[in-house]
Amino acid sequence: MTTALKAMVEAALDDAARRTKTDRTKLTVLSAESVTWSDGSLGCPSRVRRTRRRWVPGHRIRIQAGAEVLDYHVGRRGVPVLCPAGRSIEPVPNGST
């Protein structure tokens, strides 16, 4: 895992602990991987905001807090953003363009 990805995971863990009111030591990182998102929504579309279709390199971090799984999506800026359950779209398969 790169230093940059480790920093993103740490930020996502901090956010997950705050949101779920769970001690960080009880959180589990299920995955932290480099992905390619199909557009600027980073795989988390909003009905309000439209984005142009273009490939966006990024990361996906999944954290388990008890029975809940939090799905964080990261774009070029390197800031993990929680994608609410049910809104997440899978990244481009194999990072292909």
C-alpha positions as CSV (number, residue, x, y, z in Angstrom):
1,M,0.0,0.0,0.0
2,T,1.4,3.4,-1.0
3,T,2.0,6.2,1.5
4,A,-0.8,8.2,-0.2
5,L,-3.3,5.3,0.0
6,K,-2.4,4.8,3.7
7,A,-3.2,8.4,4.4
8,M,-6.5,8.1,2.6
9,V,-7.4,4.9,4.6
10,E,-6.5,6.8,7.9
11,A,-8.8,9.6,6.9
12,A,-11.6,7.2,6.0
13,L,-11.1,5.4,9.4
14,D,-11.3,8.7,11.3
15,D,-14.6,9.6,9.4
16,A,-16.1,6.1,9.9
17,A,-15.3,6.1,13.6
18,R,-16.9,9.6,14.0
19,R,-20.0,8.7,11.9
20,T,-20.7,5.3,13.5
21,K,-19.5,6.3,17.0
22,T,-17.4,3.2,17.0
23,D,-13.9,3.0,18.5
24,R,-11.3,2.9,15.7
25,T,-9.8,-0.3,17.0
26,K,-13.1,-2.0,16.3
27,L,-13.2,-1.0,12.6
28,T,-12.0,-3.3,9.9
29,V,-10.6,-2.2,6.6
30,L,-12.2,-4.7,4.1
31,S,-10.4,-3.3,1.1
32,A,-8.4,-0.4,-0.1
33,E,-7.7,-0.4,-3.8
34,S,-6.9,1.7,-6.9
35,V,-9.8,1.9,-9.3
36,T,-11.0,3.8,-12.3
37,W,-14.4,5.5,-11.9
38,S,-16.6,5.9,-15.0
39,D,-17.3,9.6,-14.4
40,G,-16.9,12.6,-12.1
41,S,-19.4,11.3,-9.6
42,L,-16.7,8.8,-8.5
43,G,-19.3,5.9,-8.6
44,C,-21.7,7.8,-6.3
45,P,-24.2,9.5,-8.5
46,S,-26.6,12.2,-7.3
47,R,-30.0,12.9,-8.7
48,V,-29.3,16.6,-8.3
49,R,-25.9,16.9,-9.9
50,R,-25.0,15.7,-13.3
51,T,-21.4,14.9,-14.2
52,R,-19.7,14.5,-17.5
53,R,-18.8,11.0,-18.6
54,R,-15.0,10.7,-18.4
55,W,-12.6,8.2,-16.8
56,V,-11.4,9.3,-13.3
57,P,-8.5,7.5,-11.6
58,G,-9.1,7.0,-7.9
59,H,-9.5,4.6,-5.0
60,R,-12.1,2.7,-3.1
61,I,-11.9,2.0,0.6
62,R,-14.5,-0.3,2.3
63,I,-14.7,-0.3,6.1
64,Q,-16.7,-2.5,8.4
65,A,-18.2,-1.0,11.6
66,G,-20.2,-3.8,13.3
67,A,-22.8,-5.0,10.8
68,E,-22.5,-1.8,8.7
69,V,-20.1,-1.5,5.7
70,L,-19.1,2.1,4.7
71,D,-18.0,2.6,1.2
72,Y,-15.5,5.5,0.6
73,H,-14.7,6.8,-2.9
74,V,-11.7,8.8,-3.7
75,G,-10.9,10.9,-6.8
76,R,-7.9,13.0,-7.9
77,R,-7.9,15.2,-4.8
78,G,-7.3,12.2,-2.5
79,V,-10.1,13.0,-0.1
80,P,-12.3,10.0,0.9
81,V,-16.0,10.7,0.5
82,L,-18.6,8.4,1.9
83,C,-21.0,7.0,-0.7
84,P,-24.4,6.2,1.0
85,A,-25.6,2.6,1.0
86,G,-27.5,1.8,-2.1
87,R,-26.0,4.6,-4.3
88,S,-22.6,3.1,-5.0
89,I,-21.8,2.0,-8.6
90,E,-18.9,-0.4,-9.2
91,P,-15.7,1.1,-10.7
92,V,-14.7,0.3,-14.3
93,P,-13.8,-3.4,-14.5
94,N,-10.0,-3.9,-14.4
95,G,-9.4,-0.2,-14.6
96,S,-10.0,-0.4,-18.4
97,T,-10.6,2.7,-20.4
